[in-house]
Amino acid sequence: MKTILRSSELSCPSCIVKIEKTLKSIPGVTDAHVHFETARIDVDHDSSTGSVESLLKAVKSAGYDAWPSML
């Protein structure tokens, strides 16, 4: 399953690394990619183990705000 999140708080390359690393540490997440220019966060995960809420909590624990994209 692919979930797309958005964040308006991406201000530097270290933000990207921190968010991707945090998301990839969640069981069931197979990949996470942050697109700095579009403030988009693509997360590939197993829907049975990783909920959207758990992804949002992970981004918040990394110090950033995020919300589900309406795509």
Biopython code that builds the backbone (N, CA, C, O; Angstrom):
import numpy as np
from Bio.PDB.StructureBuilder import StructureBuilder

atoms = [
    (1, "MET", "N", (0.849, -1.166, 0.000)),
    (1, "MET", "CA", (0.000, 0.000, 0.000)),
    (1, "MET", "C", (0.899, 1.235, 0.000)),
    (1, "MET", "O", (1.953, 1.249, 0.636)),
    (2, "LYS", "N", (0.472, 2.267, -0.718)),
    (2, "LYS", "CA", (1.219, 3.522, -0.713)),
    (2, "LYS", "C", (0.353, 4.582, -0.038)),
    (2, "LYS", "O", (-0.816, 4.770, -0.377)),
    (3, "THR", "N", (0.957, 5.262, 0.920)),
    (3, "THR", "CA", (0.310, 6.387, 1.596)),
    (3, "THR", "C", (1.113, 7.632, 1.275)),
    (3, "THR", "O", (2.343, 7.617, 1.308)),
    (4, "ILE", "N", (0.408, 8.706, 0.964)),
    (4, "ILE", "CA", (1.061, 9.969, 0.674)),
    (4, "ILE", "C", (0.719, 10.950, 1.789)),
    (4, "ILE", "O", (-0.448, 11.205, 2.086)),
    (5, "LEU", "N", (1.763, 11.486, 2.391)),
    (5, "LEU", "CA", (1.626, 12.483, 3.438)),
    (5, "LEU", "C", (2.171, 13.807, 2.926)),
    (5, "LEU", "O", (2.905, 13.844, 1.938)),
    (6, "ARG", "N", (1.816, 14.874, 3.591)),
    (6, "ARG", "CA", (2.343, 16.205, 3.284)),
    (6, "ARG", "C", (2.883, 16.831, 4.567)),
    (6, "ARG", "O", (2.401, 16.541, 5.662)),
    (7, "SER", "N", (3.886, 17.690, 4.416)),
    (7, "SER", "CA", (4.428, 18.433, 5.543)),
    (7, "SER", "C", (4.905, 19.787, 5.057)),
    (7, "SER", "O", (5.550, 19.885, 4.013)),
    (8, "SER", "N", (4.597, 20.809, 5.795)),
    (8, "SER", "CA", (5.030, 22.157, 5.410)),
    (8, "SER", "C", (6.297, 22.566, 6.153)),
    (8, "SER", "O", (6.755, 23.700, 6.016)),
    (9, "GLU", "N", (6.857, 21.669, 6.927)),
    (9, "GLU", "CA", (7.989, 22.010, 7.789)),
    (9, "GLU", "C", (9.331, 21.522, 7.256)),
    (9, "GLU", "O", (10.305, 21.488, 8.008)),
    (10, "LEU", "N", (9.411, 21.149, 5.996)),
    (10, "LEU", "CA", (10.657, 20.657, 5.439)),
    (10, "LEU", "C", (11.524, 21.845, 5.040)),
    (10, "LEU", "O", (11.187, 22.588, 4.118)),
    (11, "SER", "N", (12.640, 22.018, 5.736)),
    (11, "SER", "CA", (13.457, 23.200, 5.482)),
    (11, "SER", "C", (14.904, 22.896, 5.106)),
    (11, "SER", "O", (15.651, 23.803, 4.738)),
    (12, "CYS", "N", (15.308, 21.621, 5.195)),
    (12, "CYS", "CA", (16.711, 21.313, 4.889)),
    (12, "CYS", "C", (16.860, 19.820, 4.589)),
    (12, "CYS", "O", (15.969, 19.031, 4.901)),
    (13, "PRO", "N", (17.984, 19.436, 3.984)),
    (13, "PRO", "CA", (18.212, 18.021, 3.674)),
    (13, "PRO", "C", (18.214, 17.112, 4.898)),
    (13, "PRO", "O", (17.838, 15.944, 4.798)),
    (14, "SER", "N", (18.627, 17.624, 6.037)),
    (14, "SER", "CA", (18.638, 16.766, 7.229)),
    (14, "SER", "C", (17.217, 16.410, 7.668)),
    (14, "SER", "O", (17.005, 15.364, 8.280)),
    (15, "CYS", "N", (16.247, 17.267, 7.363)),
    (15, "CYS", "CA", (14.839, 16.955, 7.641)),
    (15, "CYS", "C", (14.431, 15.690, 6.883)),
    (15, "CYS", "O", (13.782, 14.795, 7.424)),
    (16, "ILE", "N", (14.828, 15.652, 5.630)),
    (16, "ILE", "CA", (14.491, 14.519, 4.773)),
    (16, "ILE", "C", (15.059, 13.231, 5.349)),
    (16, "ILE", "O", (14.343, 12.239, 5.479)),
    (17, "VAL", "N", (16.325, 13.241, 5.690)),
    (17, "VAL", "CA", (16.998, 12.056, 6.217)),
    (17, "VAL", "C", (16.332, 11.595, 7.514)),
    (17, "VAL", "O", (16.088, 10.403, 7.705)),
    (18, "LYS", "N", (16.047, 12.528, 8.382)),
    (18, "LYS", "CA", (15.456, 12.192, 9.683)),
    (18, "LYS", "C", (14.064, 11.568, 9.516)),
    (18, "LYS", "O", (13.756, 10.566, 10.160)),
    (19, "ILE", "N", (13.234, 12.146, 8.667)),
    (19, "ILE", "CA", (11.879, 11.619, 8.454)),
    (19, "ILE", "C", (11.939, 10.248, 7.782)),
    (19, "ILE", "O", (11.258, 9.318, 8.215)),
    (20, "GLU", "N", (12.739, 10.117, 6.739)),
    (20, "GLU", "CA", (12.835, 8.822, 6.051)),
    (20, "GLU", "C", (13.332, 7.736, 6.994)),
    (20, "GLU", "O", (12.780, 6.636, 7.009)),
    (21, "LYS", "N", (14.354, 8.021, 7.773)),
    (21, "LYS", "CA", (14.905, 7.037, 8.713)),
    (21, "LYS", "C", (13.859, 6.627, 9.757)),
    (21, "LYS", "O", (13.722, 5.446, 10.077)),
    (22, "THR", "N", (13.136, 7.599, 10.273)),
    (22, "THR", "CA", (12.114, 7.313, 11.279)),
    (22, "THR", "C", (11.003, 6.445, 10.695)),
    (22, "THR", "O", (10.582, 5.471, 11.319)),
    (23, "LEU", "N", (10.528, 6.794, 9.505)),
    (23, "LEU", "CA", (9.452, 6.009, 8.886)),
    (23, "LEU", "C", (9.908, 4.595, 8.558)),
    (23, "LEU", "O", (9.158, 3.641, 8.762)),
    (24, "LYS", "N", (11.122, 4.449, 8.056)),
    (24, "LYS", "CA", (11.624, 3.120, 7.694)),
    (24, "LYS", "C", (11.848, 2.223, 8.906)),
    (24, "LYS", "O", (11.981, 1.008, 8.757)),
    (25, "SER", "N", (11.891, 2.799, 10.092)),
    (25, "SER", "CA", (12.067, 1.989, 11.303)),
    (25, "SER", "C", (10.756, 1.365, 11.787)),
    (25, "SER", "O", (10.770, 0.525, 12.687)),
    (26, "ILE", "N", (9.635, 1.762, 11.206)),
    (26, "ILE", "CA", (8.336, 1.218, 11.603)),
    (26, "ILE", "C", (8.161, -0.161, 10.972)),
    (26, "ILE", "O", (8.365, -0.320, 9.769)),
    (27, "PRO", "N", (7.785, -1.162, 11.775)),
    (27, "PRO", "CA", (7.523, -2.494, 11.200)),
    (27, "PRO", "C", (6.431, -2.393, 10.131)),
    (27, "PRO", "O", (5.394, -1.763, 10.339)),
    (28, "GLY", "N", (6.686, -3.022, 8.992)),
    (28, "GLY", "CA", (5.722, -3.016, 7.897)),
    (28, "GLY", "C", (5.990, -1.955, 6.850)),
    (28, "GLY", "O", (5.437, -2.024, 5.752)),
    (29, "VAL", "N", (6.832, -0.964, 7.163)),
    (29, "VAL", "CA", (7.187, 0.056, 6.175)),
    (29, "VAL", "C", (8.338, -0.490, 5.333)),
    (29, "VAL", "O", (9.394, -0.840, 5.858)),
    (30, "THR", "N", (8.119, -0.557, 4.023)),
    (30, "THR", "CA", (9.143, -1.084, 3.130)),
    (30, "THR", "C", (9.976, 0.011, 2.476)),
    (30, "THR", "O", (11.118, -0.228, 2.082)),
    (31, "ASP", "N", (9.410, 1.217, 2.357)),
    (31, "ASP", "CA", (10.165, 2.329, 1.782)),
    (31, "ASP", "C", (9.498, 3.641, 2.157)),
    (31, "ASP", "O", (8.286, 3.702, 2.366)),
    (32, "ALA", "N", (10.298, 4.676, 2.239)),
    (32, "ALA", "CA", (9.796, 6.027, 2.513)),
    (32, "ALA", "C", (10.686, 6.998, 1.754)),
    (32, "ALA", "O", (11.913, 6.909, 1.802)),
    (33, "HIS", "N", (10.048, 7.922, 1.055)),
    (33, "HIS", "CA", (10.806, 8.900, 0.278)),
    (33, "HIS", "C", (10.174, 10.273, 0.458)),
    (33, "HIS", "O", (8.977, 10.454, 0.233)),
    (34, "VAL", "N", (10.992, 11.233, 0.866)),
    (34, "VAL", "CA", (10.529, 12.602, 1.065)),
    (34, "VAL", "C", (10.947, 13.430, -0.148)),
    (34, "VAL", "O", (12.113, 13.429, -0.541)),
    (35, "HIS", "N", (9.990, 14.130, -0.729)),
    (35, "HIS", "CA", (10.234, 15.016, -1.865)),
    (35, "HIS", "C", (10.252, 16.447, -1.328)),
    (35, "HIS", "O", (9.204, 17.039, -1.070)),
    (36, "PHE", "N", (11.438, 16.983, -1.168)),
    (36, "PHE", "CA", (11.631, 18.294, -0.562)),
    (36, "PHE", "C", (10.871, 19.393, -1.307)),
    (36, "PHE", "O", (10.211, 20.220, -0.678)),
    (37, "GLU", "N", (10.956, 19.411, -2.627)),
    (37, "GLU", "CA", (10.379, 20.488, -3.424)),
    (37, "GLU", "C", (8.853, 20.553, -3.334)),
    (37, "GLU", "O", (8.271, 21.636, -3.398)),
    (38, "THR", "N", (8.212, 19.402, -3.187)),
    (38, "THR", "CA", (6.749, 19.355, -3.174)),
    (38, "THR", "C", (6.165, 19.108, -1.787)),
    (38, "THR", "O", (4.945, 19.057, -1.629)),
    (39, "ALA", "N", (7.023, 18.956, -0.785)),
    (39, "ALA", "CA", (6.599, 18.680, 0.598)),
    (39, "ALA", "C", (5.767, 17.393, 0.687)),
    (39, "ALA", "O", (4.867, 17.269, 1.517)),
    (40, "ARG", "N", (6.093, 16.452, -0.185)),
    (40, "ARG", "CA", (5.365, 15.184, -0.257)),
    (40, "ARG", "C", (6.210, 14.075, 0.354)),
    (40, "ARG", "O", (7.423, 14.019, 0.157)),
    (41, "ILE", "N", (5.549, 13.194, 1.099)),
    (41, "ILE", "CA", (6.208, 12.051, 1.717)),
    (41, "ILE", "C", (5.488, 10.796, 1.231)),
    (41, "ILE", "O", (4.324, 10.581, 1.569)),
    (42, "ASP", "N", (6.165, 9.974, 0.447)),
    (42, "ASP", "CA", (5.590, 8.722, -0.048)),
    (42, "ASP", "C", (6.053, 7.588, 0.848)),
    (42, "ASP", "O", (7.248, 7.421, 1.093)),
    (43, "VAL", "N", (5.096, 6.811, 1.334)),
    (43, "VAL", "CA", (5.427, 5.701, 2.226)),
    (43, "VAL", "C", (4.799, 4.426, 1.678)),
    (43, "VAL", "O", (3.582, 4.350, 1.515)),
    (44, "ASP", "N", (5.621, 3.435, 1.398)),
    (44, "ASP", "CA", (5.143, 2.109, 1.008)),
    (44, "ASP", "C", (5.138, 1.247, 2.261)),
    (44, "ASP", "O", (6.145, 1.133, 2.960)),
    (45, "HIS", "N", (3.981, 0.640, 2.532)),
    (45, "HIS", "CA", (3.875, -0.152, 3.763)),
    (45, "HIS", "C", (2.806, -1.210, 3.645)),
    (45, "HIS", "O", (1.941, -1.163, 2.771)),
    (46, "ASP", "N", (2.889, -2.162, 4.546)),
    (46, "ASP", "CA", (1.886, -3.214, 4.672)),
    (46, "ASP", "C", (0.747, -2.639, 5.509)),
    (46, "ASP", "O", (0.946, -2.283, 6.670)),
    (47, "SER", "N", (-0.426, -2.550, 4.933)),
    (47, "SER", "CA", (-1.548, -1.908, 5.628)),
    (47, "SER", "C", (-1.989, -2.671, 6.874)),
    (47, "SER", "O", (-2.655, -2.102, 7.738)),
    (48, "SER", "N", (-1.627, -3.950, 6.979)),
    (48, "SER", "CA", (-2.034, -4.717, 8.159)),
    (48, "SER", "C", (-1.155, -4.413, 9.371)),
    (48, "SER", "O", (-1.550, -4.693, 10.503)),
    (49, "THR", "N", (0.029, -3.847, 9.151)),
    (49, "THR", "CA", (0.907, -3.553, 10.285)),
    (49, "THR", "C", (1.197, -2.074, 10.468)),
    (49, "THR", "O", (1.592, -1.657, 11.557)),
    (50, "GLY", "N", (1.010, -1.277, 9.432)),
    (50, "GLY", "CA", (1.297, 0.152, 9.540)),
    (50, "GLY", "C", (0.104, 0.994, 9.144)),
    (50, "GLY", "O", (-0.246, 1.055, 7.966)),
    (51, "SER", "N", (-0.519, 1.638, 10.098)),
    (51, "SER", "CA", (-1.664, 2.483, 9.799)),
    (51, "SER", "C", (-1.205, 3.899, 9.479)),
    (51, "SER", "O", (-0.072, 4.274, 9.780)),
    (52, "VAL", "N", (-2.079, 4.675, 8.874)),
    (52, "VAL", "CA", (-1.774, 6.071, 8.583)),
    (52, "VAL", "C", (-1.473, 6.809, 9.885)),
    (52, "VAL", "O", (-0.582, 7.656, 9.931)),
    (53, "GLU", "N", (-2.208, 6.490, 10.928)),
    (53, "GLU", "CA", (-1.989, 7.133, 12.223)),
    (53, "GLU", "C", (-0.586, 6.853, 12.760)),
    (53, "GLU", "O", (0.054, 7.739, 13.327)),
    (54, "SER", "N", (-0.114, 5.624, 12.580)),
    (54, "SER", "CA", (1.238, 5.298, 13.057)),
    (54, "SER", "C", (2.296, 6.037, 12.242)),
    (54, "SER", "O", (3.336, 6.418, 12.780)),
    (55, "LEU", "N", (2.043, 6.242, 10.959)),
    (55, "LEU", "CA", (2.977, 7.000, 10.121)),
    (55, "LEU", "C", (3.022, 8.461, 10.560)),
    (55, "LEU", "O", (4.096, 9.056, 10.655)),
    (56, "LEU", "N", (1.859, 9.026, 10.824)),
    (56, "LEU", "CA", (1.789, 10.420, 11.274)),
    (56, "LEU", "C", (2.480, 10.595, 12.625)),
    (56, "LEU", "O", (3.181, 11.584, 12.842)),
    (57, "LYS", "N", (2.282, 9.636, 13.533)),
    (57, "LYS", "CA", (2.931, 9.700, 14.845)),
    (57, "LYS", "C", (4.451, 9.633, 14.706)),
    (57, "LYS", "O", (5.180, 10.308, 15.433)),
    (58, "ALA", "N", (4.917, 8.818, 13.772)),
    (58, "ALA", "CA", (6.359, 8.684, 13.559)),
    (58, "ALA", "C", (6.956, 9.995, 13.058)),
    (58, "ALA", "O", (8.014, 10.417, 13.526)),
    (59, "VAL", "N", (6.286, 10.633, 12.117)),
    (59, "VAL", "CA", (6.784, 11.915, 11.605)),
    (59, "VAL", "C", (6.797, 12.945, 12.730)),
    (59, "VAL", "O", (7.740, 13.725, 12.858)),
    (60, "LYS", "N", (5.742, 12.939, 13.545)),
    (60, "LYS", "CA", (5.674, 13.874, 14.670)),
    (60, "LYS", "C", (6.792, 13.587, 15.669)),
    (60, "LYS", "O", (7.385, 14.520, 16.211)),
    (61, "SER", "N", (7.089, 12.310, 15.921)),
    (61, "SER", "CA", (8.158, 11.966, 16.864)),
    (61, "SER", "C", (9.536, 12.408, 16.340)),
    (61, "SER", "O", (10.474, 12.602, 17.114)),
    (62, "ALA", "N", (9.638, 12.563, 15.015)),
    (62, "ALA", "CA", (10.882, 13.057, 14.420)),
    (62, "ALA", "C", (10.968, 14.576, 14.508)),
    (62, "ALA", "O", (11.997, 15.167, 14.181)),
    (63, "GLY", "N", (9.879, 15.205, 14.954)),
    (63, "GLY", "CA", (9.891, 16.648, 15.152)),
    (63, "GLY", "C", (9.196, 17.462, 14.070)),
    (63, "GLY", "O", (9.392, 18.674, 13.979)),
    (64, "TYR", "N", (8.378, 16.794, 13.243)),
    (64, "TYR", "CA", (7.729, 17.481, 12.140)),
    (64, "TYR", "C", (6.233, 17.197, 12.131)),
    (64, "TYR", "O", (5.777, 16.167, 12.627)),
    (65, "ASP", "N", (5.492, 18.117, 11.567)),
    (65, "ASP", "CA", (4.054, 17.931, 11.433)),
    (65, "ASP", "C", (3.775, 17.336, 10.056)),
    (65, "ASP", "O", (4.493, 17.618, 9.096)),
    (66, "ALA", "N", (2.740, 16.520, 9.961)),
    (66, "ALA", "CA", (2.345, 15.950, 8.674)),
    (66, "ALA", "C", (0.868, 15.631, 8.699)),
    (66, "ALA", "O", (0.260, 15.522, 9.764)),
    (67, "TRP", "N", (0.300, 15.482, 7.523)),
    (67, "TRP", "CA", (-1.107, 15.138, 7.388)),
    (67, "TRP", "C", (-1.261, 14.297, 6.136)),
    (67, "TRP", "O", (-0.426, 14.374, 5.234)),
    (68, "PRO", "N", (-2.331, 13.482, 6.063)),
    (68, "PRO", "CA", (-2.554, 12.673, 4.866)),
    (68, "PRO", "C", (-2.877, 13.574, 3.676)),
    (68, "PRO", "O", (-3.578, 14.576, 3.809)),
    (69, "SER", "N", (-2.358, 13.202, 2.528)),
    (69, "SER", "CA", (-2.649, 13.947, 1.310)),
    (69, "SER", "C", (-4.026, 13.534, 0.800)),
    (69, "SER", "O", (-4.444, 12.389, 0.971)),
    (70, "MET", "N", (-4.705, 14.448, 0.192)),
    (70, "MET", "CA", (-6.038, 14.166, -0.350)),
    (70, "MET", "C", (-5.968, 13.689, -1.801)),
    (70, "MET", "O", (-6.947, 13.809, -2.537)),
    (71, "LEU", "N", (-4.844, 13.162, -2.210)),
    (71, "LEU", "CA", (-4.673, 12.665, -3.575)),
    (71, "LEU", "C", (-5.479, 11.441, -3.823)),
    (71, "LEU", "O", (-5.449, 10.895, -4.925)),
]
sb = StructureBuilder()
sb.init_structure("model")
sb.init_model(0)
sb.init_chain("A")
sb.init_seg("    ")
for serial, (resi, resn, name, xyz) in enumerate(atoms, 1):
    if name == "N":
        sb.init_residue(resn, " ", resi, " ")
    sb.init_atom(name, np.array(xyz, "f"), 0.0, 1.0, " ", f" {name:<3s}", serial, name[0])
structure = sb.get_structure()
